[in-house]
Amino acid sequence: MEDQKQNSEERPVRVYADGIYDLFHFGHAGSLEQAKKLFPNTYLLVGCCNDETTHNYKGKTVMTEKERYESLRHCRWVDEVIPDAPWVLSQEFLDKHQIDYVAHDSLPYADASGSGKDVYDFVKSVGKFKETKRTDGISTSDIIMRIVKDYNQYVMRNLDRGYTRKELGVSYVREKRLRVNMGLKRLRERVKEHQEKVGEKIQIVTKTATMRRNEWVENADRLVAGFLERFEEGFHKMVGSLSVLLFDLRLYAEANLNIFREDIFHLPLLL
């Protein structure tokens, strides 16, 4: 009895999560992480519907069933992948895989098979449903919408990488139209880039000229005052030099005049 009780306590809780998992993203991984961490010791089984079931009840997928299975096998939270999972769970399926709880977000998931309004009605009614939270801002539909929105760019990118128009499902006329449109777009981008560079240079020149003008205005008074001071100093020196020169000339003239007078005074004696 004790051994059986110990084995029962050590047995991991088997939690099951299912979905389509097309274009596997971090939102999928986040929900599986929540399921894995529902209990301290959890064995997480993840069911994934095959292509036929998915296409019948939901629509066409981007990835094949094998690609979707492999994406799940490489998720760290997944212990076991169950391929060809049923669209609606049954007691037989739960018993077959010894499933204790089923993990999914609480929003009703439309039962396109026609057997009910919510594919999880059964597990909810028997108390085996555990809620996980959706990750806002990411979904397979959102990723597909991003691709559709920028369809032309992705087509041109793959054409440039060497894919043929037939591989991309593009007609000859559409390919040529895309190439012309992308060429015009690149030309507009180059023109815009050139305009921005010219604008930056004009701003630099304008800024430099403004700084020079402001610098001259700010220093104008000081420069003019310095010029006048130097001019006045030079003028005084020039006046001083002229005064000395005139004084010397005056002395020279007076000396010559005295000599002339002396010569005239002695003139009768010479006669």
Residue pairs with C-beta under 8 A, 6 or more apart in sequence:
10 41
12 39
12 41
12 42
12 43
13 38
13 39
13 41
13 42
13 43
13 100
13 101
14 42
14 43
14 45
14 97
14 98
14 99
14 100
14 101
15 35
15 36
15 38
15 39
15 42
15 43
15 44
15 45
15 99
15 100
15 101
15 102
15 103
15 130
16 44
16 45
16 46
16 47
16 82
16 94
16 97
16 99
16 101
16 102
16 103
17 31
17 32
17 35
17 44
17 45
17 46
17 47
17 102
17 103
17 104
17 132
18 46
18 47
18 48
18 49
18 82
18 85
18 89
18 102
18 104
19 28
19 46
19 47
19 48
19 49
19 104
20 48
20 49
20 54
20 58
20 61
20 68
20 140
21 28
21 46
21 48
21 68
21 71
21 72
22 54
22 61
22 62
22 63
22 68
22 140
23 62
23 63
23 140
23 143
23 144
24 63
24 68
24 71
24 72
24 75
25 138
25 139
25 140
25 143
26 135
26 138
27 134
27 135
27 138
27 139
28 75
29 75
29 77
30 135
31 103
31 104
31 105
31 132
31 133
31 134
31 135
32 44
32 46
32 75
32 77
32 78
33 77
34 103
34 132
34 133
35 42
35 44
35 77
35 103
35 130
35 132
36 42
36 44
36 77
36 78
38 101
38 103
38 130
43 79
43 80
44 77
44 78
44 79
44 80
45 79
45 80
45 81
45 82
45 97
45 99
46 72
46 75
46 78
46 80
46 81
46 82
47 81
47 82
47 85
47 86
48 65
48 68
48 69
48 72
48 81
48 82
48 83
48 85
49 57
49 65
49 84
49 85
49 86
49 87
50 65
50 83
50 84
50 85
51 61
51 64
51 65
53 84
53 86
53 87
54 61
54 65
55 61
56 112
57 87
57 112
57 113
58 112
61 68
62 140
62 144
63 71
65 83
69 81
69 83
72 78
72 81
73 81
82 97
86 93
87 111
87 112
87 113
87 119
88 111
88 113
88 115
88 116
88 119
88 122
89 102
89 119
89 120
89 122
89 123
90 122
91 122
91 126
93 99
94 102
94 123
94 128
99 128
100 128
101 128
101 129
101 130
102 120
102 123
102 128
102 129
102 130
103 130
103 131
103 132
104 120
104 129
104 131
104 132
105 131
105 132
105 133
105 134
106 131
107 134
108 117
108 118
108 120
109 118
109 119
109 120
110 117
110 118
110 119
111 117
111 118
111 119
111 121
113 119
116 122
118 124
120 129
123 129
147 154
152 178
152 181
152 182
153 182
155 168
155 170
155 178
156 178
156 179
156 182
158 168
159 165
159 168
159 170
159 175
159 178
159 179
165 171
165 172
165 174
165 175
170 178
